[in-house]
């Protein structure tokens, strides 16, 4: 990866993610066969200017020249996953029943670490992804590298019910 060789992988990854979110709204216009590739590239050069790393600009222009800018979100997602793996980062996904504060998120990260979803020495490499799940009655569900920890209220109530029915 050129970005890794240049020491720009974190910056390029962040910029590609940002551009994917921004272009997702207007990618259809850029992908239109009515809009010639040369004009697309000139427009991109103007829009991106000097605000982005040259490798980011080259990557986005490559997608445009191949008429793949309409799929930039999927490409960016794949790139981000590969880059995070390359940077040895850990993705921790938390589904919660309501919005939480940064302090509450920190407590949940520590609890996930204590539960063994990742080693505490790796905590600084954790990318936290929090989503609100209206299907949860309370608590949370954590997932990291294919390992899940269900600490939702529904699961706790089901576990308590099983124990009560056995006794």
N, C-alpha and C positions, 0 to 999 in steps of 0.2 A: 504494500500500500504506500503510495507516494506521500500521503499525509503523515503516516507514521515515520517514514524516513526523514521528513522535514520537521518532525516534532510538532506538527499542527493538527494531529488527529482530534484532540478535544475541541478545538476551535471549529474545524471543518464539520465535525459531527453536529455540533450545536447549530451552526449556520445552515446546514442542509435541512435539519429538522425545522428550523424557523421558516426557511423558504418553502418547504413542502406545505406547511400550514398556510402560508400566505398565497402560494400559487394554486392551492386546491380550489380556491374560489374562482380563479380566472384561467385555469389551465386549459379549459375548452377553447378559449379564444386563441391561445398560443398553439394549440394542436390543429387548428383549422387548416385544411388544405388551401383555403383562400389566402391565408397569411403566409407568404413565401418564407422559407427557412432563413434566407439572408436577412430579411426584415425582422424576423423573430430574434435572430442573434444580435442585430443592431439594437433592438429594443431592450433585450436582456442586458447588453453591455451598458446601455444608458441607465436602466433601472438599478442594476447592481452597483454600478460605478466603482468607486474605490473603497466602499464600505465593507466588502467581503474579501476573504482570503482568495488569492488567485486560484488555488486548487478548487475552492468551492465554485467560483465562477466557471472554471473549465468544466467541472462536473455537470453543472446545470446547462451550460451551452452544449455539451455533448448530448445530453438528453434531448435538448431542443433540436439539434441537428439530425437526430435519429427519429424525430417526431414522437418522442416518448415523454414529453413534459406532462401530458395528461395523466400519466401514471406515477408522478413524482412522489406521491405519498407512500405508495407501496415500495418504491425503490429506496426512499429515505428510511423507511422502517427497516428494511433488510440491511441497508448500510449501517444504520445505528446499532442494530444487533451485532453485526460483525465487528464494528468499532469498539463497542463495550466489551465484547469478548477479548478483543486484542488488548484493550486497556485494563483487562482483568477486573472489570466492574461487575457488581452484583445487582440484579434487578429484583427488588422486593415489592410485590404487589399487595396492597392492603385494600380490602373491600370493607367499608364501614357503613353503619346505618344512618349516620348524620355527619355533617362537617365536623372536623376536629381541628384543634389548635396545633401549632408547631410543637408545643410541649407534650401534648397528648400523643402526637405522632412519634416523638422521640421515645416516649415510654413504650409504645407498641413496637418500635424497632428493637429496643432493648429486650422486650419480652420475646420477640421472634428469635433474637440471638440466643437468649437463655433456653429457648425451646429446641435449639439446635438447627435452625434453618440455615444459619451461616455462623462462622467462627467470629468471636468478638474482636479478634485482631483485624478482621476484614471490615469492620464497621465503617471506616472512613471511605470505603469503596462502594458503599450501598447507594444505589439510585432508588429513591422511594417513589412509588407510583400509588397515589391514593384515589380511590373512586368511591362514589356514594352508591350503595346498593339498596334500593327501596324494598327489596325482598327480605332484608335482614330485619329482625325485630329488635336487635341490639347486639352488642359485641362486634366482632370483626372476623374476617377470614384472611389469612396471610398465605402467600404462595411465593416460593423462591426456588428456581431451578427445578421445577417439576414436583417439589415437595409442598404439600399443603398443610396448614394448621387451621382447623375450624374451631374458632372460639366464639361462635355466634350463640346468642341466647337460645335459639331454637334447638341447636345441638345439645346445649347444656340441659335444657328442659327434657329433651328426649332421653339423654343419659340418666337423668334423675328418675324419670318415669320407669325405665328399664330396671333400675336398682330397686325401686319401690315394689314393682310387680314380682320380683324374684323373692322378696322377703315376706 
